Amino acid sequence: MSEDVGLFKKAAAQHALRFLESGMVVGLGHGTTAVFAVEGLASLLNSGDLEGIVGIPCSRQTRTMAESLGIIVSSLDQHPVIDVTIDGADEVDPRLNLIKGGGGALLREKIVAQASRREVIIVDGSKLSPTLGHRRTVPVEVIPFGWRQQAEYLEALGARVTVRKAEGGSLFITQQGNVILDCGFGPLSDPEGLAEAIKRRTGVVEHGLFVGLATDVIVSGPDGIRHLRK
């Protein structure tokens, strides 16, 4: 991450924290951008500007970080409705549809997003795209059993499929014990239709197309902050 991009991400996160109020249940996203939001939330709690916040982490890494910073964390079983979630994205189109999952936590991120009254996405300007798929592949989480068959199915839908690898060359395994197939479809003229087609296949757990879930996108760049609304 370049220094400028890091500053833009931090600025977007700081702006998104304005949506939080004391006593809220807050979804804590996963990834390099969401880290800035978690750090900022901890700072507001420590200063007394916010209190009574309960965090719902999207990953084990986020949970560990939040707990180390003194944020009270819980689960969706205990708090099934989330007031605001702050998370990042890999690509954002003009309708605020997203590609997520570059960090491998797309399943939990989508579950948390669906439980949220408000889904606030924080990005630097490089994540904006005229159409999804213009810059990023679509991650698809599949169960390990028969994953090559799912890869062939996704290829039949028009994707160039690459199985995600961890450092050292072994398969990347998600927190649910699944495999991720990164699918290059090119620019998507119908992300809704593709999302439905992917989910029709047995063995597919979830995909990184977040269609109609973001309510707000905070974009930070050289010209300042923009707030895009659904």
C-alpha positions in Angstrom: 0.0 0.0 0.0 1.4 3.4 -1.0 1.6 6.1 1.7 -1.0 8.2 -0.2 -3.5 5.3 -0.5 -3.1 4.5 3.2 -3.9 8.2 4.1 -6.9 8.1 1.8 -8.2 4.9 3.4 -7.7 6.3 6.9 -9.5 9.5 5.9 -12.5 7.5 4.6 -12.6 5.5 7.8 -12.5 8.5 10.0 -15.4 10.0 8.0 -17.5 6.8 8.3 -17.1 6.9 12.1 -19.4 9.9 12.1 -22.3 7.5 11.5 -21.8 5.8 14.9 -23.7 6.7 18.1 -23.3 5.4 21.6 -25.1 2.2 22.3 -25.0 0.9 18.8 -24.2 -2.6 17.5 -21.5 -2.1 15.0 -20.2 -4.5 12.3 -16.5 -4.6 12.1 -15.2 -5.3 8.6 -12.1 -7.3 7.4 -9.1 -6.1 5.5 -6.6 -3.3 5.3 -9.2 -0.5 5.0 -11.4 -1.8 7.8 -8.4 -1.8 10.1 -8.5 2.0 10.2 -12.1 2.0 11.2 -11.5 -0.4 14.1 -8.6 1.7 15.3 -10.7 4.8 15.0 -13.5 3.3 16.9 -11.2 2.2 19.7 -9.9 5.8 19.9 -13.4 7.2 20.2 -14.2 4.7 23.0 -11.0 5.4 24.9 -11.7 9.2 24.7 -15.2 8.8 25.9 -16.7 10.3 22.7 -18.6 7.0 22.3 -19.7 4.4 24.8 -21.7 1.2 25.0 -20.6 0.0 21.5 -20.8 -3.7 20.8 -18.7 -4.9 17.8 -19.6 -7.8 15.5 -16.4 -8.8 13.8 -16.3 -10.2 10.2 -13.3 -12.4 10.9 -11.1 -13.9 13.5 -8.4 -11.4 12.7 -10.7 -8.5 13.2 -12.0 -10.0 16.5 -8.5 -10.4 17.8 -7.6 -6.8 16.9 -10.8 -5.4 18.3 -10.3 -7.2 21.6 -6.7 -6.1 21.9 -7.9 -2.5 21.5 -10.5 -2.8 24.2 -13.6 -3.0 22.0 -16.4 -5.2 23.4 -17.2 -7.9 20.8 -20.1 -10.3 20.5 -21.8 -12.4 17.9 -24.8 -12.3 15.5 -26.5 -15.0 17.7 -26.5 -12.5 20.5 -27.1 -9.4 18.4 -29.0 -10.5 15.2 -29.5 -6.9 14.0 -26.6 -4.6 13.4 -27.1 -0.8 13.4 -24.1 0.1 11.2 -21.3 -1.9 9.5 -18.1 -0.2 8.3 -16.2 -2.3 5.8 -14.0 -2.0 2.7 -14.5 -3.2 -0.9 -12.3 -4.2 -3.8 -14.4 -2.5 -6.5 -17.5 -0.3 -6.5 -19.8 0.5 -9.5 -22.0 3.6 -9.9 -25.0 1.7 -8.4 -23.0 1.0 -5.3 -22.7 -2.7 -6.1 -19.5 -4.2 -4.9 -16.9 -6.9 -5.4 -15.5 -8.0 -2.1 -13.5 -11.0 -0.9 -9.9 -10.0 -1.7 -9.0 -10.8 1.9 -10.8 -14.1 1.9 -13.6 -13.2 4.4 -16.5 -12.7 1.9 -18.9 -15.2 3.5 -18.9 -13.6 6.9 -18.8 -10.1 5.5 -21.9 -10.8 3.4 -23.7 -12.4 6.4 -22.9 -9.3 8.5 -23.9 -7.0 5.6 -27.3 -8.6 5.3 -27.9 -8.2 9.0 -27.0 -4.5 8.9 -29.5 -1.6 8.8 -26.7 0.5 7.3 -23.7 -0.8 5.3 -21.1 1.9 5.0 -18.3 1.1 2.6 -15.0 2.9 2.8 -12.6 3.1 -0.2 -9.9 5.1 -1.8 -10.8 6.5 -5.3 -9.0 3.7 -7.1 -11.8 1.3 -6.2 -14.4 3.1 -8.2 -15.2 1.5 -11.6 -17.7 2.1 -14.4 -18.7 -1.6 -14.2 -17.9 -4.4 -11.8 -15.2 -6.8 -13.1 -13.5 -4.0 -15.0 -10.5 -4.1 -12.5 -11.1 -7.1 -10.2 -11.9 -10.8 -10.4 -15.0 -12.2 -8.6 -14.0 -14.5 -5.6 -16.2 -17.6 -5.3 -16.0 -19.7 -2.2 -16.6 -23.4 -2.8 -16.3 -26.5 -0.6 -13.1 -28.4 -1.1 -14.9 -31.6 -2.2 -15.1 -31.5 -5.9 -13.9 -28.0 -6.3 -12.5 -28.6 -9.7 -16.0 -29.3 -10.9 -17.2 -26.0 -9.6 -14.2 -24.4 -11.5 -15.4 -26.0 -14.7 -19.0 -24.7 -14.1 -17.7 -21.2 -13.6 -15.6 -21.5 -16.7 -18.8 -22.5 -18.6 -20.3 -19.2 -17.3 -17.4 -17.3 -19.0 -14.8 -17.0 -16.3 -11.1 -17.5 -16.3 -10.7 -19.4 -13.0 -7.6 -19.4 -10.7 -7.7 -21.2 -7.5 -6.4 -19.0 -4.7 -3.1 -20.0 -3.1 -1.6 -19.2 0.3 2.0 -18.2 0.9 4.1 -21.3 0.2 1.8 -22.5 -2.7 -0.8 -24.5 -0.7 -4.5 -23.8 -1.3 -5.9 -20.8 0.5 -8.4 -22.1 3.0 -11.1 -19.8 4.4 -12.2 -19.6 8.1 -15.0 -22.0 7.2 -12.5 -24.5 5.7 -13.4 -23.7 2.1 -11.5 -22.9 -1.1 -11.7 -19.6 -3.1 -11.8 -19.6 -6.9 -10.9 -16.1 -8.3 -13.0 -15.7 -11.5 -12.1 -13.2 -14.2 -15.4 -12.5 -16.1 -14.3 -9.1 -17.4 -16.8 -6.2 -17.2 -20.1 -7.4 -15.9 -23.2 -6.1 -17.8 -25.6 -8.0 -15.5 -24.0 -8.6 -12.0 -27.4 -9.6 -10.6 -27.9 -12.3 -13.2 -24.3 -13.6 -12.7 -24.8 -13.7 -9.0 -27.9 -15.8 -9.4 -26.2 -18.1 -11.9 -23.2 -18.7 -9.6 -25.4 -19.6 -6.6 -27.4 -22.2 -8.6 -24.4 -24.6 -8.4 -24.3 -27.1 -5.6 -20.9 -26.8 -3.9 -20.8 -23.0 -4.2 -21.0 -21.5 -0.8 -21.0 -17.8 -1.6 -19.5 -15.3 -4.1 -18.0 -11.8 -3.8 -20.7 -9.9 -5.7 -22.4 -7.7 -3.1 -25.5 -6.5 -5.0 -27.8 -4.0 -3.4 -26.2 -4.3 0.0 -24.2 -1.0 0.4 -26.3 1.9 1.6 -23.4 4.4 1.7 -19.9 4.6 0.1 -17.3 6.9 1.5 -14.6 7.7 -1.1 -11.4 9.4 -0.2 -8.8 10.8 -2.7 -6.7 13.8 -3.6 -9.8 16.0 -3.9 -11.2 15.1 -0.5 -14.1 13.0 0.7 -17.2 12.1 -1.3 -20.3 10.5 0.2 -22.2 8.3 -2.3 -25.7 7.2 -1.3 -27.8 4.4 -2.5 
